[in-house]
Amino acid sequence: MRDLTEDLRSLRRRVDEAATYLDIETGRKRLAQLEPELSRADLWDDPEVAQRITREYAALKDDVDLVSVLESRTIEADELYQLAREEGDDSIAGELEAMVSSLGAEIHQLELRSLFTGEHDERDAVCEIHAKDGGTDAQDFAEMLLRMYQRWVERRGFQLELDDVSPGQEAGILSATFIVKGRYANGLMTSERGVHRLVRMSPFDAQHRRHTSFAAVVVVPFLEDFSDEVTIDDKELRIDTYRSSSAGGQHVNVTDSAVRITHLPTGIVVSCQNERSQHQNKARAMQILGARLAERAREERAAELSAMAGPKAQVGWGSQIRSYVLAPFQLVKDLRTDHETGNVPAVLDGDLDPFMEAYLRWRRAGAGRGA
């Protein structure tokens, strides 16, 4: 049997370190304070307060429970290893190796939580994709990115709510708006904010020449209540209704239920067409508009508006954050972190975690200030 002493010691140390930087002891005390609040009969008389308390409790309990489980499992693995050594039993060597490997992977996921340093990293994310330079190829690329994020969401066990899709003129999409729901969704999706570049032999070119196209991704935290950060004056809004055009079941193309809201002072436009009624579409569009305006206000206060890949972001050569090259060779490379892979199909199929982790480490190291 291989000597696993140092491996197991390292696992225990990593769990202890995680408990320290996640401040698990304080988390346990806070859980004890929140439990009486959760049991109050009148808790949901104020839904906003109830949601805040339940969200905080769920996040803290997730951290505390995970650290407790990993502490117990590392102790169990160490005890099993010591017993096997004392009895000279090599029959469980394979089982122990598997336990050490599994624990290492789970502790690695726990350690990633230290990378979420942004104020709103734990929140859901409002995301937009816009086809930019490149004509039909850019519209096709925008649809490829939408599928990529849908597959990534499935891999993570998150949820994706598709609120609006504008079809392209010949293929693909002009734009899409969606919300990714899950803990740390915003922190993870922040790595995708910016301009993406695709290089390939164009399927839309009769001569099958190599084309370069661009798509922009906007990501802002989704806030249930943004009144503390921005005030929206109804007089500054233009609200248009139209007939839904995307797949949405029996409620689509029956009435003019889709809603487009234009914030006149900033020119920000948001749309929603996948809810069941015009009222619901308007409410969701207002939430998305509030999230966009709140993010804009935060960036203005921090003098970092130029870093946001929003409607005013410069698109083209030299401004992209990531390149997807399909010809003459295959490579996906993040131009901020230098993380790259030659397995382009896997990335386009949602294998984004390595890129996101590299970005979060780059951001925490300080290189990503203002990115």
VEXDREN-2710 file (C-alpha; in Angstrom, 1 decimal):
% VEXDREN-2710
k/r/px/py/pz
1/MET/0.0/0.0/0.0
2/ARG/1.3/3.5/-0.9
3/ASP/2.1/5.7/2.0
4/LEU/-0.8/8.1/2.2
5/THR/0.3/9.9/5.4
6/GLU/1.2/13.2/3.7
7/ASP/-1.9/13.1/1.4
8/LEU/-4.2/12.7/4.4
9/ARG/-2.4/15.3/6.4
10/SER/-2.7/17.7/3.4
11/LEU/-6.4/17.1/3.1
12/ARG/-7.0/17.8/6.9
13/ARG/-4.9/21.0/6.5
14/ARG/-6.9/22.2/3.5
15/VAL/-10.2/21.6/5.3
16/ASP/-9.0/23.5/8.4
17/GLU/-7.9/26.4/6.2
18/ALA/-11.2/26.4/4.4
19/ALA/-13.0/26.5/7.7
20/THR/-10.9/29.5/8.7
21/TYR/-11.3/31.7/5.5
22/LEU/-15.0/30.8/5.3
23/ASP/-15.3/31.8/9.0
24/ILE/-17.3/28.6/9.7
25/GLU/-17.4/29.3/13.5
26/THR/-19.1/32.6/13.0
27/GLY/-21.4/30.9/10.5
28/ARG/-22.5/28.4/13.1
29/LYS/-23.3/31.2/15.6
30/ARG/-25.2/33.1/12.9
31/LEU/-27.3/30.0/12.1
32/ALA/-28.3/29.7/15.7
33/GLN/-29.5/33.3/15.6
34/LEU/-31.4/32.8/12.4
35/GLU/-33.2/29.5/13.4
36/PRO/-35.7/31.3/15.7
37/GLU/-36.4/33.8/13.0
38/LEU/-37.2/31.1/10.5
39/SER/-39.7/29.5/12.9
40/ARG/-41.7/32.7/13.5
41/ALA/-45.3/32.4/12.4
42/ASP/-45.4/35.9/10.9
43/LEU/-42.1/35.5/8.9
44/TRP/-43.7/35.7/5.5
45/ASP/-45.9/38.7/6.4
46/ASP/-42.9/40.6/5.0
47/PRO/-41.8/38.6/1.9
48/GLU/-38.7/40.7/1.3
49/VAL/-37.4/40.1/4.8
50/ALA/-38.3/36.5/4.7
51/GLN/-36.5/36.0/1.4
52/ARG/-33.4/37.7/2.8
53/ILE/-33.4/35.6/6.0
54/THR/-34.0/32.3/4.1
55/ARG/-31.3/33.1/1.5
56/GLU/-28.8/33.9/4.2
57/TYR/-29.6/30.8/6.2
58/ALA/-29.4/28.5/3.2
59/ALA/-26.0/29.9/2.1
60/LEU/-24.5/29.6/5.7
61/LYS/-25.9/26.1/6.2
62/ASP/-24.5/25.0/2.9
63/ASP/-21.0/26.1/4.0
64/VAL/-21.2/24.8/7.5
65/ASP/-22.6/21.4/6.5
66/LEU/-20.1/20.9/3.7
67/VAL/-17.1/21.7/6.0
68/SER/-18.5/19.4/8.7
69/VAL/-19.0/16.5/6.2
70/LEU/-15.5/17.0/4.8
71/GLU/-14.0/17.1/8.3
72/SER/-15.7/13.8/9.2
73/ARG/-14.8/12.1/6.0
74/THR/-11.1/13.1/6.2
75/ILE/-11.0/11.7/9.8
76/GLU/-12.7/8.6/8.6
77/ALA/-10.2/8.1/5.8
78/ASP/-7.3/8.7/8.1
79/GLU/-8.6/6.2/10.7
80/LEU/-9.2/3.6/8.0
81/TYR/-5.7/4.1/6.7
82/GLN/-4.1/3.7/10.1
83/LEU/-6.1/0.6/10.8
84/ALA/-5.1/-1.0/7.5
85/ARG/-1.4/-0.2/8.2
86/GLU/-1.6/-1.7/11.7
87/GLU/-3.2/-4.9/10.3
88/GLY/-1.1/-5.0/7.2
89/ASP/-4.3/-5.1/5.1
90/ASP/-3.5/-4.1/1.5
91/SER/-7.0/-5.2/0.2
92/ILE/-8.5/-1.8/0.7
93/ALA/-5.6/0.1/-0.9
94/GLY/-7.8/0.9/-4.0
95/GLU/-10.7/2.0/-1.8
96/LEU/-8.4/4.4/0.1
97/GLU/-6.9/5.8/-3.0
98/ALA/-10.4/6.5/-4.3
99/MET/-11.4/8.2/-1.1
100/VAL/-8.3/10.4/-1.1
101/SER/-8.9/11.4/-4.7
102/SER/-12.6/12.1/-4.2
103/LEU/-11.9/14.1/-1.0
104/GLY/-9.3/16.1/-2.9
105/ALA/-11.8/17.0/-5.6
106/GLU/-14.5/18.0/-3.2
107/ILE/-12.1/20.1/-1.1
108/HIS/-11.0/21.8/-4.3
109/GLN/-14.6/22.9/-4.9
110/LEU/-14.8/24.1/-1.4
111/GLU/-11.6/26.1/-1.8
112/LEU/-13.0/27.9/-4.9
113/ARG/-15.5/29.6/-2.6
114/SER/-12.6/31.8/-1.3
115/LEU/-12.3/33.2/-4.9
116/PHE/-15.7/34.8/-4.8
117/THR/-14.7/38.2/-3.5
118/GLY/-17.3/40.4/-5.3
119/GLU/-20.1/42.0/-3.4
120/HIS/-22.8/40.3/-5.4
121/ASP/-21.0/37.1/-6.4
122/GLU/-23.4/34.8/-4.6
123/ARG/-26.4/36.2/-6.5
124/ASP/-28.2/35.1/-9.6
125/ALA/-27.0/36.6/-12.9
126/VAL/-28.8/38.6/-15.6
127/CYS/-27.1/37.8/-18.9
128/GLU/-27.3/39.2/-22.4
129/ILE/-25.7/38.0/-25.6
130/HIS/-25.5/40.4/-28.6
131/ALA/-24.3/39.5/-32.1
132/LYS/-21.8/42.2/-33.2
133/ASP/-19.4/42.5/-36.1
134/GLY/-19.5/39.6/-38.6
135/GLY/-23.0/39.6/-40.1
136/THR/-24.7/36.2/-40.2
137/ASP/-21.6/34.5/-38.8
138/ALA/-21.8/36.7/-35.7
139/GLN/-25.5/35.9/-35.3
140/ASP/-24.7/32.2/-35.6
141/PHE/-21.9/32.7/-33.0
142/ALA/-24.3/34.4/-30.6
143/GLU/-26.6/31.3/-30.8
144/MET/-23.6/29.0/-30.2
145/LEU/-22.7/31.0/-27.1
146/LEU/-26.3/30.8/-25.8
147/ARG/-26.2/27.0/-26.3
148/MET/-22.8/26.9/-24.5
149/TYR/-24.2/28.6/-21.5
150/GLN/-27.3/26.4/-21.5
151/ARG/-25.1/23.3/-21.4
152/TRP/-22.9/24.8/-18.7
153/VAL/-25.9/25.6/-16.5
154/GLU/-27.0/21.9/-16.9
155/ARG/-23.6/20.7/-15.9
156/ARG/-23.6/22.9/-12.8
157/GLY/-27.1/22.0/-11.7
158/PHE/-28.2/25.6/-12.0
159/GLN/-31.4/26.9/-13.6
160/LEU/-31.6/29.1/-16.7
161/GLU/-34.7/31.3/-17.5
162/LEU/-34.7/32.5/-21.1
163/ASP/-36.6/35.8/-21.1
164/ASP/-36.1/37.0/-24.6
165/VAL/-34.6/35.9/-27.9
166/SER/-34.4/38.0/-31.1
167/PRO/-33.9/35.7/-34.2
168/GLY/-31.2/36.5/-36.7
169/GLN/-32.1/37.6/-40.3
170/GLU/-30.7/34.4/-41.9
171/ALA/-29.5/32.2/-39.1
172/GLY/-28.7/32.4/-35.4
173/ILE/-29.8/35.2/-33.1
174/LEU/-29.4/38.9/-32.8
175/SER/-29.6/38.9/-29.0
176/ALA/-30.8/36.9/-26.0
177/THR/-31.6/37.7/-22.4
178/PHE/-31.6/35.1/-19.7
179/ILE/-31.2/34.7/-16.0
180/VAL/-28.9/32.1/-14.5
181/LYS/-30.1/31.0/-11.0
182/GLY/-27.8/29.3/-8.5
183/ARG/-25.4/30.1/-5.7
184/TYR/-22.4/32.1/-7.1
185/ALA/-24.0/32.2/-10.5
186/ASN/-23.1/35.9/-10.9
187/GLY/-19.5/35.4/-9.6
188/LEU/-19.0/32.6/-12.1
189/MET/-20.7/34.3/-15.1
190/THR/-18.7/37.5/-14.5
191/SER/-15.8/35.7/-16.1
192/GLU/-17.9/35.7/-19.4
193/ARG/-18.5/39.5/-19.5
194/GLY/-16.9/41.0/-22.5
195/VAL/-16.4/40.4/-26.2
196/HIS/-15.9/36.9/-27.6
197/ARG/-14.2/36.3/-31.0
198/LEU/-14.8/33.3/-33.3
199/VAL/-12.5/32.4/-36.2
200/ARG/-13.7/29.6/-38.5
201/MET/-14.3/28.6/-42.1
202/SER/-17.7/30.2/-42.6
203/PRO/-20.6/27.9/-43.4
204/PHE/-22.4/30.9/-44.8
205/ASP/-19.7/31.8/-47.4
206/ALA/-20.2/30.1/-50.7
207/GLN/-16.4/30.0/-51.1
208/HIS/-16.0/28.6/-47.6
209/ARG/-13.4/31.2/-46.6
210/ARG/-12.2/31.9/-43.1
211/HIS/-14.2/34.5/-41.3
212/THR/-13.9/36.4/-37.9
213/SER/-17.0/37.3/-36.0
214/PHE/-17.7/38.8/-32.6
215/ALA/-20.4/38.6/-29.9
216/ALA/-20.7/40.6/-26.7
217/VAL/-21.8/39.1/-23.3
218/VAL/-23.3/41.4/-20.6
219/VAL/-23.5/40.1/-17.0
220/VAL/-25.0/41.9/-14.0
221/PRO/-26.2/40.7/-10.7
222/PHE/-30.0/40.0/-10.4
223/LEU/-31.5/42.0/-7.5
224/GLU/-35.0/41.3/-6.4
225/ASP/-35.1/44.8/-5.0
226/PHE/-32.9/47.5/-6.5
227/SER/-34.7/50.5/-4.9
228/ASP/-31.7/51.2/-2.6
229/GLU/-29.4/51.6/-5.5
230/VAL/-31.4/53.2/-8.3
231/THR/-34.7/55.0/-8.8
232/ILE/-36.6/54.5/-12.1
233/ASP/-38.8/57.4/-13.2
234/ASP/-41.8/56.1/-15.3
235/LYS/-41.5/59.3/-17.3
236/GLU/-38.0/58.2/-18.5
237/LEU/-39.3/55.0/-19.9
238/ARG/-40.7/54.1/-23.3
239/ILE/-42.7/50.9/-23.2
240/ASP/-43.6/49.0/-26.3
241/THR/-45.6/45.8/-26.7
242/TYR/-45.4/43.3/-29.5
243/ARG/-46.2/39.8/-30.4
244/SER/-43.8/37.1/-29.0
245/SER/-41.7/35.4/-31.6
246/SER/-39.8/32.7/-29.8
247/ALA/-40.9/29.2/-28.6
248/GLY/-43.1/29.5/-25.6
249/GLY/-46.1/27.2/-25.9
250/GLN/-49.7/28.2/-26.3
251/HIS/-49.2/31.7/-24.8
252/VAL/-47.0/32.8/-27.7
253/ASN/-48.4/34.6/-30.8
254/VAL/-51.9/34.9/-29.2
255/THR/-51.7/38.5/-27.9
256/ASP/-49.2/41.3/-28.0
257/SER/-47.8/40.2/-24.6
258/ALA/-44.1/40.7/-25.2
259/VAL/-42.7/43.9/-23.7
260/ARG/-39.7/46.1/-24.6
261/ILE/-38.7/48.9/-22.2
262/THR/-36.3/51.6/-23.3
263/HIS/-34.7/53.7/-20.6
264/LEU/-34.4/57.0/-22.4
265/PRO/-31.6/58.7/-20.4
266/THR/-29.2/55.8/-20.9
267/GLY/-30.5/54.2/-24.0
268/ILE/-30.6/50.8/-22.2
269/VAL/-33.2/48.5/-23.8
270/VAL/-34.5/45.3/-22.2
271/SER/-37.2/42.9/-23.5
272/CYS/-39.1/40.0/-22.1
273/GLN/-41.5/37.7/-24.0
274/ASN/-41.5/34.3/-22.3
275/GLU/-43.8/35.0/-19.4
276/ARG/-47.5/34.1/-19.6
277/SER/-48.9/37.7/-19.6
278/GLN/-48.0/41.2/-20.6
279/HIS/-48.1/42.2/-16.9
280/GLN/-45.6/39.4/-16.0
281/ASN/-43.3/40.3/-19.0
282/LYS/-43.3/43.9/-17.9
283/ALA/-42.5/43.1/-14.3
284/ARG/-39.6/40.8/-15.3
285/ALA/-38.3/43.5/-17.8
286/MET/-38.4/46.1/-15.1
287/GLN/-36.3/43.8/-12.8
288/ILE/-33.8/43.3/-15.6
289/LEU/-33.7/47.0/-16.3
290/GLY/-33.2/47.7/-12.6
291/ALA/-30.3/45.2/-12.5
292/ARG/-28.7/46.9/-15.5
293/LEU/-29.1/50.4/-14.0
294/ALA/-27.8/49.3/-10.6
295/GLU/-24.7/47.8/-12.2
296/ARG/-24.2/51.0/-14.2
297/ALA/-24.4/53.1/-11.1
298/ARG/-21.9/50.9/-9.2
299/GLU/-19.5/51.1/-12.0
300/GLU/-19.8/54.9/-12.3
301/ARG/-19.2/55.2/-8.6
302/ALA/-16.1/53.1/-9.0
303/ALA/-15.0/55.0/-12.2
304/GLU/-15.0/51.6/-14.0
305/LEU/-17.7/52.1/-16.6
306/SER/-15.3/51.6/-19.5
307/ALA/-14.7/48.0/-18.2
308/MET/-18.3/46.9/-18.7
309/ALA/-19.1/45.0/-21.9
310/GLY/-22.4/46.7/-22.3
311/PRO/-24.1/48.5/-25.2
312/LYS/-21.3/51.1/-25.4
313/ALA/-18.5/48.6/-25.3
314/GLN/-16.0/48.8/-28.1
315/VAL/-16.2/45.7/-30.3
316/GLY/-13.5/44.5/-32.6
317/TRP/-9.9/43.6/-32.9
318/GLY/-8.0/43.9/-29.6
319/SER/-11.1/44.3/-27.4
320/GLN/-12.0/40.6/-27.0
321/ILE/-11.6/38.6/-23.8
322/ARG/-11.6/35.2/-25.4
323/SER/-10.9/33.7/-28.8
324/TYR/-12.5/30.5/-30.2
325/VAL/-10.4/29.4/-33.2
326/LEU/-11.8/26.5/-35.3
327/ALA/-9.5/27.0/-38.4
328/PRO/-6.6/26.8/-39.4
329/PHE/-6.1/25.1/-35.9
330/GLN/-8.4/24.5/-32.9
331/LEU/-7.9/26.6/-29.8
332/VAL/-9.9/28.4/-27.2
333/LYS/-7.8/31.0/-25.3
334/ASP/-8.7/33.5/-22.6
335/LEU/-6.7/36.6/-23.3
336/ARG/-6.8/37.9/-19.7
337/THR/-5.6/34.7/-17.9
338/ASP/-3.9/33.0/-20.8
339/HIS/-5.8/29.8/-20.0
340/GLU/-6.3/27.8/-23.1
341/THR/-7.4/24.4/-24.5
342/GLY/-7.4/22.7/-27.9
343/ASN/-10.6/20.9/-27.1
344/VAL/-12.9/23.5/-28.7
345/PRO/-16.0/21.2/-29.0
346/ALA/-15.9/20.5/-25.2
347/VAL/-15.9/24.3/-24.4
348/LEU/-18.7/25.0/-26.8
349/ASP/-20.6/22.1/-25.1
350/GLY/-20.4/23.9/-21.8
351/ASP/-17.0/22.9/-20.3
352/LEU/-16.3/26.4/-18.9
353/ASP/-15.3/25.7/-15.3
354/PRO/-11.5/25.8/-16.0
355/PHE/-11.9/29.1/-17.7
356/MET/-14.0/30.5/-14.9
357/GLU/-11.7/29.3/-12.2
358/ALA/-8.7/30.8/-14.0
359/TYR/-10.5/34.1/-14.2
360/LEU/-11.5/34.1/-10.5
361/ARG/-7.9/33.4/-9.5
362/TRP/-6.7/36.1/-11.8
363/ARG/-9.2/38.6/-10.4
364/ARG/-8.3/37.7/-6.8
365/ALA/-4.6/38.2/-7.5
366/GLY/-5.4/41.8/-8.4
367/ALA/-4.7/41.5/-12.1
368/GLY/-8.4/41.8/-12.8
369/ARG/-9.1/45.1/-11.1
370/GLY/-11.4/47.0/-13.3
371/ALA/-12.0/44.0/-15.6
END
